[in-house]
Structures are given as structure tokens and as C-alpha cells.
């Protein structure tokens, strides 16, 4: 085998790996590793050789096992040394640019020594031990391209033996080796618990060879069709036979190619046609639509998505007839110029409710707003700041919608609200604009008393806001308005608190609120004041029972049972019982508020009529009628949408009549009577389940539609990506990492499975995709695990040849304008892994999983432990693995305008971008359409090559809350293993199963309550 490329100093990659292992190993936070009993010396000829330590030296090394004092000098850069990625900077401008991009900086300050270390090349340090020998590397089960070999010649996919000593403990100690200190019993039990779970996941989740073969056969089949279509089109365009048929390729990328695919994984394919002009991903290229037509004619289920980041065709092998007919109809509508209601799988809508410390500054946009016309920028420029501020009027809108309008005005004026990330970069003019919008927001209120009180409080003093540099946040003003509305409602109360003590406490709360409003100099720390306002509203004002009664109403899609529970709890807080009494006026008042707050107006009228006609005097009876009518309404909705057919529909209609019929009394109170022969009816009703959980009675899901493919039963499913060049490079990088160590693949598979069952792996629902979780694990294995499990392959990239021309450099190390240099010699990586020359880490899979969950669950940046979600950016290319959001400029959400084609293809990114505050700058194009794409940085994961792309850009506030909650939950469960605590739930408990079980139990309780 050829020698690996070497740097100008003559040091091979193998030598650099040795030095990396020596200079980066740090076992102070983990089990002590055995120490090699040889040292590297240089003889007179300059050759390196190994020398066995003498008795005195061995005693000194042995003493270090109990007294871990490292007396070695710190490795310092040698004079004239330049890292390999900075080599030959003067040769090519692009190389110089790349070198600047590669210079990363870890966190500074307290706890720096405990921050993630760097598995990167450092200068050699003489006199240190050489790497030990590790068991042979095992192959990964991944797809490596077209299978043209017989079955007997297929690669030997060997599942790693996770129970072997290779992973649980170090190999048996041989004579002369030092003693290895194991983990504590509790920690070892936690690691074993995770190891057992991982074994189960890998056994049940990893993809089979037969599945890979089936997918490859399908890939070859549609690749042949794609070649025919594109070749015919290009030849017809040119008027001659010139196009090279073989130049068209469908290349596999993603988890299947990288080796991390599960059984249900779809196949990701990238269409490459380098000879086509324009390129298939171009907005004006007809190729995507031509392929869609050809695949439909083949009998496949095909759909072109035109609102994704890059053009994508979704394909399923055997679509149901109903789905296929709908897809053909969609294609026919497009050919007629009728644009369908395609789901925007890339756009994630912001949450409506404001939260403290949220870095989102733009209001949610509906579908009609997502398509920004080409003259939008001119309209924005035509509106003066005074006109925009003057247009900010509530005009009967809810406070939430009015707040969203204020955020939109702030954005149009080029401003943005303050967050922890951007506070340090706020300029005086930004503060002045923000304060002006805050004042306009208050002035436009419809509630005159609230408006006047706020404009006269010290925290919103007009003179201070316009004349000083101390800012307020728009979100804090929203909380002030909301709180003052509650305070003003005090005089409109229909009941008082349950006793004098509670009444006095409520008055004291209101006095504290007045003091909070009149606090001066709040602009010195506007975010702390914002958080204090939010906490006071949520935990003080909104919890005054007499005020809460005024706000009592059923939320949209809230069940009648949940609404009843809230009302009953409030009744008790007011000091009343659900028993009629002439001396207690609270119960009838609350009942009337309950009825008035019912969401569905038809049901509200029926319940009101029932109460008046039957002289109902208890909340329980009113709620029971509400529940029966709500259940009947939900069944009617399902029948209208055709969810029930045949006998099930007949039974549902019969049951609706019972629910809407008269009620009778038994010993438990009012009930819905059942006929004598009701066994079959109730059995069918229980099988149908709760109709409230069905789609007709749920909020509209913006990410589902009638053209969505079933999850199973349709054969092979795949996505064809028309701009997959960088994705192919990312796949190769991840596959090379999987070759470095056999633990990598099961670790990533486990984390992917965990994220899936906990429902935090769906980007278009505001969480993080599987690729993001894979990068999080690789970051941990490179930079956090001690000693490192993986070397940094981007830092180990072989340097360019000194005689390489700029054109050669461009062709070799560039892809779509991005540097894609990394150590990609897969055979050499596998050889070094088999010879155990890549890592000295001996932790088991369970121990590594334990550390992974601890790292992302514990956020304590002051002492350097844990990942700082609000500050850190994961950057695989960077030594140490972390940048800050300030360094990247990722301190606030941004809007990017992406061009849409004329209907022939989907959008291509490259229009213009702006900060969250500024209005998007519209490119000059004739009738070109654009869509606004929201880039968020709540979680920041830098793409290894496309450095301005945040892999986690779709994660919303609710998404990051869910993800962090799941990491904390997982760490809590892990910590309970082997300790005094008990494991109350399973780490891999499926959220969907839990929700389904809970809904079934609640439905059965509802039936029991209605029928006695």
C-alpha cells in the first residue's frame, strides 16, 4: 500500500496521528489508561526507534498511576512550524481564504482547561509512549454504491460485538502492564444499562443486506430512466447527438451511504449531470419536471417539491391507487397552470406565544405572506418611519396579533428586538428605533386606561426613552400591557377572593405590580426586567383566582374534560364547592362564566338552553352535558370527512343520537342512558377510539396533506436531490469517521433511534434532523471524550502539492465554491484503525453514551462542563470543536430570500439575505418569484463545508425546549441507574405510544363518566 501523503516537514499522516494521540490524551476525568513501557528515541542516524524503559523509569511511570502528576513540559509550536491547513498560503488565494476559515478559537476565560479539547495535529514531543495495539477494526454496514458483484462477493458486514471486552473493559492485563482503574460501581452500572439498550437497538434497527440490495436495484432502475430522459432532452435542444449518456448519475448519499441507516430509512439520491446547461438545480431548468413526468409514466408515486431548500423529487415504488390518482391530478393541474397547495416542508412557523429570552424577532407568516413579490422592497422603502409607526394600531385585534404586527413594523424599519446574543452589538441608532416602536406599540392600544397608565409609568417614560440610550425590549412591553390589563380588571370582578387573607394578598400583589411598572433605570438591564415582568404576569397576576375567573374560557381544541378540570379547580380556589347553596353566589357565577367560555358557539347555545330548561345548578352536570355534546360533534366531524365507513359509520350515527338525546339521573347524577342491547355498540365505539384525536378535530397540520406518502407498504422510497454535491462530500466525511472506530456507528444509530422515539428529530416540526444529531455525536467523540475517540479528519487533510495550479486546486479541493478538504483515504483510515493507531480511548459504548448525554444535559459553562446551548456553535472543522455565536455572527434569526423557478423547478438559494431586523433585499429579476426562508440559531451547528449554513436552522423555541428537556430527562434516568433513585420510566419510551395509551385511557374514563 502506498505511503500516506506527507507534509513538507516529511511527517506522514501516521506519524501525525501518533503525535495527536500522545499530545491530546487526558485521562484525568475518566479511567486511567495503562502506560506504554517504551519510549521513542532518535539514534545517531536520525531514525526513530523504540527503547524499553529501565527499572527506575518504570517505577516513575507506575507511581503516576496513584499520583497523577504530569511533569512533561507543555507542547509548544516549533519555530517556523505552520499547521498543515495553512501551508502554501501564498500560492493560491483560495488556499489563503481556506486557511483563515480553518482558524478556530475555543472559549476563553474560566474553566477553559475543561472545555472540549482538540483532536488535531500538534508538533511531536519526544520521549513519550507510542500507541498501543487495539483489536482489529470491524467493517460497517453501509451502502457503497452500485452492486455489480455476486452475493458471495458482498462485503462481510459484521455487527460489532458490543458485549466484548473490547468495549466493556480493556483487554486482560499482561505481565508488566500497569493496573487499570475502572469506573465506580454506580457509573459502571449506568454504562452497562446503556450498553444493553444499545445492543437491543442495533439488533432491531440496523438495516439488512437484503434491504440494501432492494434499494440498489431500484436506484439502478430509475437511474436508467433519468439517463434516457436527460440525454433525449439535451440532444433535442442541441439538434444533434452529442450528450454523453453515462454522465448522468444518481448517486446515493446520506445515512445509507455513510453507514448509519436504519431499517426504515429512505434512500437519498443526488442527480449529477455536469454536462447539462442550465444545471438541473437551476430555477429555469426543465429537467425536474421532465423526470417527474417520466417516473409517473413508469407507474411510480412521484411528487416534485418546489418549496424545499434545493429541488427534490419524492418517489415511492408502489403507491396506492388513490394516492397515484391524486399525484397524476396534481401533475395535470400544473400542466394547466394551476398551482396546488404544496406543503412547505422547509418552512417552520414561529410559535404564537411570546416567551422570555427567545431570539426570534419576526412574527409567524401565513402561506400567503411566504411568497414575497418582487416589488416588496419598494413598498417598504416608500413607507416612511413615521407612517409605519403611525399605522401601528390595535383596532380590535387580540393583543397577541397586535404584538406580531409591532414586530413586523420593527423589522420593516430595519430594527430588531434585544436578545442575550445581540445585546452587546446594539448600536445607539438601533436602541433609539426600538424605543420608538415600543412607544408606538403602547400608543396604539385600544384600551384607553391601560394605554394612559403605561405612558405615565417611569419604565415607559417618553422623555427617557427618546432622550437616552437605555433600551427597552418590545417583548417586555408586551408583558407590561398584558399585566396591566389584568390589573385594570380588578375593579370589574364579580367575586372576591375566598377570604380576607387571600384578598389582602391579591391587593399586595397589585401594589407590587405598580411598583414594578414605576421602576426607573430598567434600561440598564432590559432583559432581566423583561424576565421579571413575564414571571410576575405568569406566576402572580394570572394566579389570582378572582381575576382568573374573568379570563375563564375554553381554548381552541381543548377537550371538554380538561376545560371542566380547570373550572373545578378554580371553583375550589375561590372557596366554593360544587353544591348549590343560597348563601354562596360563587357557583352560579362560575357556571355562567363556564358556559360563556365554551369555544364552539353552537354547543355553547345548546348547553345554555339545557341549563335553563332543566334548572341545572351544579358545574358537574353542566360539564357532563358539554362533554356529551362535544363528543357527538366530534363524531359528526369524522363522519363528514369519511373516516368511518359501513357498519362503523352506522354505529357512530346511533351513538350520536344517544349523546344528543335527553339525559337521565342515577345515583351518580346525570348520565347519558344506554339501550338494553348496548354491548355491541359500546364495543364498536371503544374500537373507534376518541374522535377528538382524529384529524378532522385537530388543528390543521401545515406539514401534512393528501399527497403525503404512507410510511410503509409502498416499497422503496427515495428522495432525488438536484443539488447534492456538498451532501455527497458530507456523506464521505461521515463515512470516513465511521471507519476510524467501530464504536462510532452503533453510537450514532442509538442516538438517532432515541431522537426518533422521543419525537425530536423532525426539522419541519421545529426540531433537529438526524444529520444534526450525528454531528453532535461526532463532535463529542472528537473534542470531548478523553482520550479522543476520533481524530479531526478536516485538520488532518493532506496539504496541497506545492506545484498544484489554481485550476487543479479548484478541481481537487473545491465543491460549489466551498473547501472540502479532509483526510478521505478510506483504505488508509481502515488500515490504521485495524492496526489500532487512531485512538487510545478504551471506553465502552455505554460509557461513551453516558458521557454524551451528560455533556448535552449539563449546561454549566462557568466551570467548563457541558455544552452551552445559548453560546456555543458546534464546528467540526475547528480545533476544539466550538466557536461562539458572536464569532459566527449567528446572534439573531435571519431571513433569506430564495428564488423560485417559473414552475419548472423549485427554488434555488442565492438571492439575498438580511438580518432578522432588516427587510429582505429583493434581487432584480423580472417576474421571478421568491420565498422567505427563516434561518434560526437557537441551536447552532455549523455545516462542515458550507460554513454559513446552520444545520439546525429549523429549530424553533419550542423545538429547542423539547430537545433540551429530552437530554435532561435522559440524563436523569441514567443517573438513577445504580444509585438510590429508581428508574421511573424507560429511556427509549416511545412518545407516540405513551400519548396513544393516555388518550385511550382518558376516552374510556369519559365513557364511564357519561354512562355511569
Residue, then its C-alpha position, 0 to 999 in steps of 0.5 A: x500500500x502506498x505511503x500516506x501523503x506527507x507534509x513538507x516537514x516529511x511527517x506522514x499522516x501516521x506519524x501525525x496521528x501518533x503525535x495527536x494521540x500522545x499530545x491530546x490524551x487526558x485521562x484525568x476525568x475518566x479511567x486511567x489508561x495503562x502506560x506504554x513501557x517504551x519510549x521513542x528515541x532518535x539514534x545517531x542516524x536520525x531514525x526513530x526507534x523504540x527503547x524499553x524503559x529501565x527499572x527506575x523509569x518504570x517505577x516513575x511511570x507506575x507511581x503516576x498511576x496513584x499520583x497523577x502528576x504530569x511533569x512533561x513540559x507543555x507542547x509548544x509550536x516549533x519555530x517556523x512550524x505552520x499547521x498543515x491547513x495553512x501551508x502554501x498560503x501564498x500560492x493560491x488565494x483560495x488556499x489563503x481564504x481556506x486557511x483563515x476559515x480553518x482558524x478556530x478559537x475555543x472559549x476563553x476565560x474560566x474553566x477553559x482547561x475543561x472545555x472540549x479539547x482538540x483532536x488535531x495535529x500538534x508538533x511531536x514531543x519526544x520521549x513519550x509512549x507510542x500507541x498501543x495495539x487495539x483489536x482489529x477494526x470491524x467493517x460497517x454496514x453501509x451502502x457503497x454504491x452500485x452492486x455489480x458483484x455476486x452475493x458471495x462477493x458482498x462485503x462481510x458486514x459484521x455487527x460489532x460485538x458490543x458485549x466484548x471486552x473490547x468495549x466493556x473493559x480493556x483487554x486482560x492485563x499482561x505481565x508488566x502492564x500497569x493496573x487499570x482503574x475502572x469506573x465506580x460501581x454506580x457509573x459502571x452500572x449506568x454504562x452497562x444499562x446503556x450498553x444493553x439498550x444499545x445492543x437491543x437497538x442495533x439488533x432491531x434497527x440496523x438495516x439488512x443486506x437484503x434491504x440494501x440490495x432492494x434499494x440498489x436495484x431500484x436506484x439502478x432502475x430509475x437511474x436508467x430512466x433519468x439517463x434516457x430522459x436527460x440525454x433525449x432532452x439535451x440532444x433535442x435542444x442541441x439538434x444533434x447527438x452529442x450528450x454523453x449518456x453515462x454522465x448522468x448519475x444518481x448517486x446515493x448519499x446520506x445515512x445509507x451511504x455513510x453507514x448509519x441507516x436504519x431499517x426504515x430509512x429512505x434512500x437519498x439520491x443526488x442527480x449529477x449531470x455536469x454536462x447539462x446547461x442550465x444545471x438541473x438545480x437551476x430555477x429555469x431548468x426543465x429537467x425536474x419536471x421532465x423526470x417527474x413526468x417520466x417516473x409517473x409514466x413508469x407507474x411510480x408515486x412521484x411528487x416534485x417539491x418546489x418549496x424545499x431548500x434545493x429541488x427534490x423529487x419524492x418517489x415511492x415504488x408502489x403507491x396506492x391507487x388513490x394516492x397515484x390518482x391524486x399525484x397524476x391530478x396534481x401533475x395535470x393541474x400544473x400542466x394547466x397552470x394551476x398551482x396546488x397547495x404544496x406543503x412547505x416542508x422547509x418552512x417552520x412557523x414561529x410559535x404564537x406565544x411570546x416567551x422570555x429570552x427567545x431570539x426570534x424577532x419576526x412574527x409567524x407568516x401565513x402561506x400567503x405572506x411566504x411568497x414575497x413579490x418582487x416589488x416588496x422592497x419598494x413598498x417598504x422603502x416608500x413607507x416612511x418611519x413615521x407612517x409605519x409607526x403611525x399605522x401601528x394600531x390595535x383596532x380590535x385585534x387580540x393583543x397577541x396579533x397586535x404584538x406580531x404586527x409591532x414586530x413586523x413594523x420593527x423589522x420593516x424599519x430595519x430594527x430588531x428586538x434585544x436578545x442575550x446574543x445581540x445585546x452587546x452589538x446594539x448600536x445607539x441608532x438601533x436602541x433609539x428605533x426600538x424605543x420608538x416602536x415600543x412607544x408606538x406599540x403602547x400608543x396604539x392600544x385600544x384600551x384607553x386606561x391601560x394605554x394612559x397608565x403605561x405612558x405615565x409609568x417611569x419604565x415607559x417614560x417618553x422623555x427617557x426613552x427618546x432622550x437616552x440610550x437605555x433600551x427597552x425590549x418590545x417583548x417586555x412591553x408586551x408583558x407590561x400591557x398584558x399585566x396591566x390589563x389584568x390589573x385594570x380588571x380588578x375593579x370589574x370582578x364579580x367575586x372576591x377572593x375566598x377570604x380576607x387573607x387571600x384578598x389582602x394578598x391579591x391587593x399586595x400583589x397589585x401594589x407590587x405590580x405598580x411598583x414594578x411598572x414605576x421602576x426607573x433605570x430598567x434600561x440598564x438591564x432590559x432583559x432581566x426586567x423583561x424576565x421579571x415582568x413575564x414571571x410576575x404576569x405568569x406566576x402572580x397576576x394570572x394566579x389570582x383566582x378572582x381575576x382568573x375567573x374573568x379570563x375563564x374560557x375554553x381554548x381552541x381544541x381543548x377537550x371538554x374534560x380538561x376545560x371542566x378540570x380547570x373550572x373545578x379547580x378554580x371553583x375550589x380556589x375561590x372557596x366554593x364547592x360544587x353544591x348549590x347553596x343560597x348563601x354562596x353566589x360563587x357557583x352560579x357565577x362560575x357556571x355562567x362564566x363556564x358556559x360563556x367560555x365554551x369555544x364552539x358557539x353552537x354547543x355553547x347555545x345548546x348547553x345554555x338552553x339545557x341549563x335553563x330548561x332543566x334548572x341545572x345548578x351544579x358545574x358537574x352536570x353542566x360539564x357532563x352535558x358539554x362533554x356529551x355534546x362535544x363528543x357527538x360533534x366530534x363524531x359528526x366531524x369524522x363522519x363528514x370527512x369519511x373516516x368511518x365507513x359501513x357498519x362503523x359509520x352506522x354505529x357512530x350515527x346511533x351513538x350520536x343520537x344517544x349523546x344528543x338525546x335527553x339525559x337521565x339521573x342515577x345515583x351518580x347524577x346525570x348520565x347519558x342512558x344506554x339501550x338494553x342491547x348496548x354491548x355491541x355498540x359500546x364495543x364498536x365505539x371503544x374500537x373507534x377510539x376518541x374522535x377528538x384525536x382524529x384529524x378532522x378535530x385537530x388543528x390543521x397540520x401545515x406539514x401534512x396533506x393528501x399527497x403525503x406518502x404512507x410510511x410503509x407498504x409502498x416499497x422503496x422510497x427515495x428522495x432525488x436531490x438536484x443539488x447534492x454535491x456538498x451532501x455527497x462530500x458530507x456523506x464521505x466525511x461521515x463515512x470516513x469517521x465511521x471507519x476510524x472506530x467501530x464504536x462510532x456507528x452503533x453510537x450514532x444509530x442509538x442516538x438517532x433511534x432515541x431522537x426518533x422515539x422521543x419525537x425530536x428529530x423532525x426539522x419541519x416540526x421545529x426540531x433537529x434532523x438526524x444529520x444534526x444529531x450525528x454531528x453532535x455525536x461526532x463532535x463529542x467523540x472528537x473534542x470531548x471524550x478523553x482520550x479522543x475517540x476520533x481524530x479531526x479528519x478536516x485538520x488532518x487533510x493532506x496539504x496541497x502539492x506545492x506545484x498544484x495550479x489554481x485550476x487543479x486546486x479548484x478541481x481537487x479541493x473545491x465543491x460549489x465554491x466551498x473547501x472540502x478538504x479532509x483526510x478521505x483515504x478510506x483504505x488508509x483510515x481502515x488500515x490504521x484503525x485495524x492496526x489500532x493507531x487512531x485512538x487510545x480511548x478504551x471506553x465502552x459504548x455505554x460509557x461513551x453514551x453516558x458521557x454524551x448525554x451528560x455533556x448535552x444535559x449539563x449546561x454549566x459553562x462557568x466551570x467548563x462542563x457541558x455544552x452551552x446551548x445559548x453560546x456555543x456553535x458546534x464546528x467540526x472543522x475547528x480545533x476544539x470543536x466550538x466557536x461562539x455565536x458572536x464569532x459566527x455572527x449567528x446572534x439573531x434569526x435571519x431571513x433569506x430570500x430564495x428564488x423560485x423557478x417559473x414552475x419548472x423547478x423549485x427554488x434555488x438559494x442565492x438571492x439575498x439575505x438580511x438580518x432578522x431586523x432588516x427587510x429582505x433585499x429583493x434581487x432584480x429579476x423580472x417576474x421571478x418569484x421568491x420565498x422567505x426562508x427563516x434561518x434560526x440559531x437557537x441551536x447552532x451547528x455549523x455545516x462542515x463545508x458550507x460554513x454559513x449554513x446552520x444545520x439546525x436552522x429549523x429549530x424553533x423555541x419550542x423545538x429547542x425546549x423539547x430537545x433540551x428537556x429530552x437530554x435532561x430527562x435522559x440524563x436523569x434516568x441514567x443517573x438513577x441507574x445504580x444509585x438510590x433513585x429508581x428508574x421511573x420510566x424507560x429511556x427509549x419510551x416511545x412518545x407516540x405510544x405513551x400519548x396513544x395509551x393516555x388518550x385511550x385511557x382518558x376516552x374510556x374514563x369519559x365513557x364511564x363518566x357519561x354512562x355511569 
